[in-house]
Amino acid sequence: MTAPGDIWIFGYGSLMWDPGFAYEEVQPALVRGWHRAFCVISHHYRGTKERPGLVLGLARGGACRGRAFRVAGARAQPTLDYLHEREMVHYVYVFREVPATLADGRRVVAKTYVADTAHERFCGRLPLEETAAMIANARGISGSNLEYLENTIRHLDELGIRERSLHRVLDAVRRKSPSPSRR
């Protein structure tokens, strides 16, 4: 049960399995009007200026399955401060509230980060082959862009969230990268 002052945080990428903050409850959640997409160019975590990568953002349209975390009111502000530091490295996201439907049927207002379409690093929907080429060749301070994609898919699959569009991207990346046995 949500107590006065508690907040909900909606995660759709790495926040789903690596929130980095304490929470009282976690629920599978659905947000309508937004979808998970590789629409943000990364020069930091998963790429560089010379070899930019792509990371996930929430883009307009469709629906997104993710996880909603209930944070106690006493920890709400420190949690929001932590998330701001983590997600707003280059201010390519906009912090906003979205309606979310939890797996148990409750409807809550959740705080999340959506891609800022006015930001220079917002790339929208790129062609599949261009997306795959960027992911195949990028590496940032948090590792390779391919590892990010594979990790995202693995965790989504473990949570029962089958994201066909991400599997198509992974298939395209693998077609571009020769297998170790063919090198």
VENVEN-V348076 format. One record per residue. N is the residue number from 1. PHI is phi as a letter, one per 40 degrees, with the letter a starting at -180 (NA if undefined). PSI is psi in whole degrees, -180 to 180 (NA if undefined). NEAR is the number of other ideal C-beta (glycine too) atoms within 10 Angstrom. Layout:
# VENVEN-V348076
N	PHI	PSI	NEAR
N	PHI	PSI	NEAR
This chain:
# VENVEN-V348076
1	NA	135	7
2	c	123	14
3	c	157	10
4	d	134	5
5	g	-18	11
6	c	152	18
7	b	159	21
8	b	138	23
9	b	129	25
10	c	123	28
11	b	137	20
12	b	-6	26
13	b	-132	21
14	c	-22	18
15	c	-26	21
16	c	-37	23
17	b	-9	15
18	b	66	11
19	c	-38	19
20	g	11	10
21	a	158	16
22	c	146	11
23	a	159	18
24	c	-26	13
25	a	147	15
26	b	139	15
27	b	143	16
28	d	144	16
29	a	154	27
30	b	130	15
31	b	125	23
32	c	149	13
33	g	-3	13
34	a	150	22
35	b	155	19
36	c	131	23
37	a	149	24
38	c	84	26
39	b	8	24
40	b	124	25
41	c	131	22
42	b	123	25
43	b	9	18
44	b	-78	17
45	c	-42	17
46	b	20	27
47	a	-179	25
48	b	173	14
49	c	-36	8
50	c	-37	7
51	b	81	13
52	c	146	19
53	b	-174	28
54	b	139	26
55	b	168	27
56	c	148	22
57	a	166	27
58	c	125	26
59	b	155	20
60	c	143	12
61	h	151	10
62	g	-146	14
63	a	157	12
64	b	127	23
65	c	135	19
66	a	-148	25
67	b	140	23
68	b	132	26
69	b	128	24
70	c	124	19
71	b	133	24
72	c	144	16
73	d	-37	12
74	c	-26	10
75	b	4	17
76	c	-53	15
77	c	-45	11
78	d	-36	12
79	c	-45	20
80	c	-38	16
81	c	-45	11
82	d	-47	14
83	c	-38	22
84	c	-45	12
85	c	-39	9
86	c	-45	16
87	c	-19	16
88	b	36	13
89	d	-45	12
90	b	14	16
91	f	40	10
92	c	-4	23
93	b	158	23
94	b	129	16
95	c	128	14
96	a	170	13
97	b	138	13
98	b	146	19
99	c	137	13
100	b	142	24
101	b	121	18
102	c	160	19
103	d	-29	12
104	c	6	8
105	g	-14	6
106	c	147	14
107	b	129	10
108	b	165	19
109	b	123	11
110	b	146	24
111	c	139	20
112	a	178	26
113	b	125	24
114	b	155	20
115	c	135	23
116	c	106	17
117	c	-16	12
118	c	-8	8
119	c	145	16
120	c	-22	9
121	c	2	20
122	c	125	16
123	b	-2	19
124	g	-150	11
125	c	111	12
126	c	157	16
127	d	148	9
128	d	-46	14
129	c	-35	12
130	c	-42	12
131	d	-48	22
132	c	-41	25
133	c	-42	15
134	c	-46	22
135	c	-38	27
136	c	-28	18
137	b	3	17
138	b	148	24
139	a	135	16
140	b	-163	19
141	c	-19	10
142	c	4	16
143	h	-169	14
144	c	153	17
145	c	-34	26
146	c	-43	21
147	d	-40	13
148	c	-47	26
149	c	-50	25
150	c	-43	16
151	c	-42	15
152	d	-49	23
153	c	-45	17
154	d	-47	11
155	c	-39	15
156	c	-45	21
157	d	-44	13
158	c	-32	10
159	c	-1	14
160	g	19	8
161	b	102	18
162	c	109	11
163	b	91	17
164	d	-38	7
165	c	-37	15
166	c	-35	20
167	c	-37	14
168	c	-40	13
169	c	-46	20
170	c	-43	17
171	d	-42	11
172	c	-39	19
173	c	-44	22
174	c	-32	14
175	c	-31	11
176	c	-29	13
177	b	121	15
178	c	144	9
179	c	156	7
180	d	-32	6
181	c	-19	5
182	c	-2	6
183	c	NA	6
